[in-house]
Amino acid sequence: MDKVEVLGVYFDNVNMTEAVERCEHMLNGEKANLLVTPNPEIVMKAKEDSEYKDIINNRASLVIPDGIGIIKGAKILDTPLKERVAGYDLICNLLEKYKNGEKTFYFWGSKPGVADIAKQKCEEKYPNIKIVGTDDGFFDDAKKEQIINKISELKPDILLVGIGFPKQEKLINSLLDKNIFKLAIGCGGSIDVLSGTVKRAPKLFIKLHIEWSWRLIKQPSRIGRMMVLPKFLSEVKKEAKAKKKGSSK
């Protein structure tokens, strides 16, 4: 597989079409798979959390470059990735691809009621789609076991888990060996966007690769999280400089 390393995290060098094809292959396979969508925040978290990094690098079947910062970082490191593959867009492509019920979906995450709204919105758009269950992202250990038992009975093909990183990936990892789904995606806030309770950035912001600024405008409280990006780019430049120095010896 063609992999690109960015600060210790290995990305699959795929475009959107190839990512969808890889998902299709996994969905037609026998084992459970994890798909991770790292942005610079996730990469920086993985640098300090060895368990999380191991899950991404050694347990995930597909790791896509979700943030434009990852694309810029890979370019600085002189190991360019083909394109940004946004997790939300990939999910939308899968919903479109399986809109006639060929595969089943399960939405797990967000505030109480939001996953139900997301299910309703998807069913309004795609009357034949099969979303077999929903649950919110607020649960204790007892409720978590109930949800897992329900998923185990329903065996959805595609499980969306939107409870924030690294929690969502660690939860999915703990379920992989149970083989109760075909493909689970740590989807962050995608369920919110599918429900319409959170609006995605306008197309111009997405086209100009400044979607992050739209999120900051809508949620000023994210400023602390946004400060990770300059730190990420600084680390990338430092690594690129070290690589260049090492190759010139």
Secondary structure, 3 states (H helix, E strand, C coil): CCEEEECCEEEECCCHHHHHHHHHHHHCCCCCEEEECCCHHHHHHHHHCHHHHHHHHHHCCEECCCCHHHHHHHHHCCCCCCCCCCHHHHHHHHHHHCCCCCCEEEEEECCCCHHHHHHHHHHHHCCCCEEEEEECCCCCHHHHHHHHHHHHHHCCCEEEEECCCCHHHHHHHHHHHHCCCCEEEECCCHHHHHHCCCCCCCHHHHHCCCHHHHHHHHCHHHHHHHCHHHHHHHHHHHHHHHHHHHHCC
